[in-house]
Amino acid sequence: MSRLTQPATMDDLLLFRLSRLLATGGAPVIRLCEGRYGITRREWRLLAMLAQQDGLLSSELAQRMQLDRSRTSRAITSLVAKKLLLRTPRPGDRRQATLVLTSAGRTLVEELFPQVQAINERLLSVLAPSDAQQLDLLLDALQRSVDQADGQGGLPKANRRLGRRPARAA
């Protein structure tokens, strides 16, 4: 039996292991983004996605990236202030704006992506090519499973206020 399928401790849980891998494996990306380019990892992810698909609405970008809309909006505002992103009002509905990389934003992505790609390659270098291909297929299968199950778990909607400590009386 695999410890993934029969977890006995927190260290055996798939999501915990993936979270730990993201935290430790992603640290070089964070240092690169923040230290060299003055952007957060979230901002990097948004820029990289827009480099693939310019012209998305903020809500579309948040959904595509699986990010909270309010945090996405704050990151977009920051990227606009840094002159890496433009909000272009849609004709006929000025309440909606498409997001487009500026030339500085596109240059940043073109410069940063190969460096992030090299970090990705270093992470995967411990795997044989066939293992990396198998991992890719397994990740796709897990994502499809999660996508299909989304909303079918019978769990209550998240309410982050319930997890907070009550305010102290004055």
N, C-alpha and C positions, 0 to 999 in steps of 0.2 A: 504494500500500500504506500502511496505517496503522501508525504506530509501536507501537500496541497489539498488533496481530496479528503484527508482525515486530520485536519489541523488540531493540535493539542495545545498550542500556545499562540500568543499574538504573533510571534515570529514566523509561524506557519501559514498565516492568512495571506491569500493572494494579494488583496488590495493593500495590506500593510507592506508586503515585500515590494510591490510596485511603487508605492509611495516613497519608501526608503531608497529604492533605486533612482527614482526621479530626483529626490533631494540630493543624494551624493553624486550621481552621474550628471545632474543638471547644474551643479555648482560652478563648473568651469564656464558654462554658458552665461550664468548670472554675472560672474566676475567680468567676463568679456563685455557683456552688454552694458553693465553699470560702470565698470572701470574705464573702458576705452571709448564707449559710445554715448554714455549718459542717458541710457534708456533702460527701462525695466524689462524683465523677461516677458511680462504680459504685453508690453508695447512692442517688443520684438516679434512676438507671435502674431500680433495684429498686422504689423508692417509686412511680415513674410506672407501672410494670407492675402493681403491686398496686392502684393506683387504678383500673386498667382491669379487674382480675380479682382481687378479694380472695379469700382462703381457699385459696391455693395452699400446697403443701408446699415446703420449702426445695429439695428435689431437683427438683420440678416447675418452680420459679422459675428455678433454675440452667439447666435444660434449655431452658426457653422463651427465656431471655436469652442462651443460648450462652455461659455463664460457667462457670468452674471451680467445682466444688461446695465446696471448702474455702475459697476466697476469698469465695464467696457466703455461706457460713456465718459467716465473720468479719464481713462487711458487715452481715448480719442481726443479729448480736450487738451491733454498734455502734449500729445503728438502734434496737434494743430499749433499750439503755442511754441513748440520746438521747430516749427516750419517744415515738418516731415510729412504732413498730411493736410489735405484740403477738404473742407466740407462744401459741396456744391449743391445748392438748392435745386430740387427737381422742378422742372417747368410744370406749372399747373397746380403744384402743391408745395408751397414754400416751407411747410412744416417738416417735410422730409428732405434729407440731404444725402446725396451719394458721397462716398468716401473715395478719394483719389490720392495716390502718392504724389508728393512733389518731386522735382528732380533730385533734391537732396535726400528725400526718403528712398527713392529708387536706388540712388548711389549707395546709401547706407546698406540696403538689403544686398546689393550686388557685392559689396565688400565683406559684409558679415556672414552671409550664407556659406561661403566656402570654409570659413573658420568653424562654424557650427557643424558643417558636414564632416570636417576632420575630427571633431570631438565625437560625433556619431560613429565614424569609422573606428576610432580607438576603442570605443565601448564594445563594438561588435567584433573586434579583432580576436577576441578569445574564442569565438565560435568558428567552427568549420563552415565553409560556404553552404553546405547542405543543412547544417544546423540553423544558420541564419535564415535560410529559405523556409525551413520548417517553423521557426519562430514567427516569421512573417505570416504564414498561413494560420498558425494558432492564434495570433493576435487578431487577425481578421475574423476568425470563428468566434472568439470571445466577444468582439465588438458586435457582431451580428446578433449573438445571443442576448447581449445587454440591450441592444436597440429594440429587439422584438419584445423583451420582457418589460421595457420601460412603461411604467404606469400600470402594470398588471400585478404588482407585488402585494396589493392590498394593504400597504402601509399608509399611515396618515401623512398628510402633506407636512413638509418640514416647517417648523415654527421656531426659528432661532431665539426668539424672545423667551421661550420656555426654558431654555438652557442657561439663561443668565440668572445671577443671584438677584433677589429682590433689592430694591433701593432701600437704603437705611433711612430710618425715621430721623428727622432733624432734632 
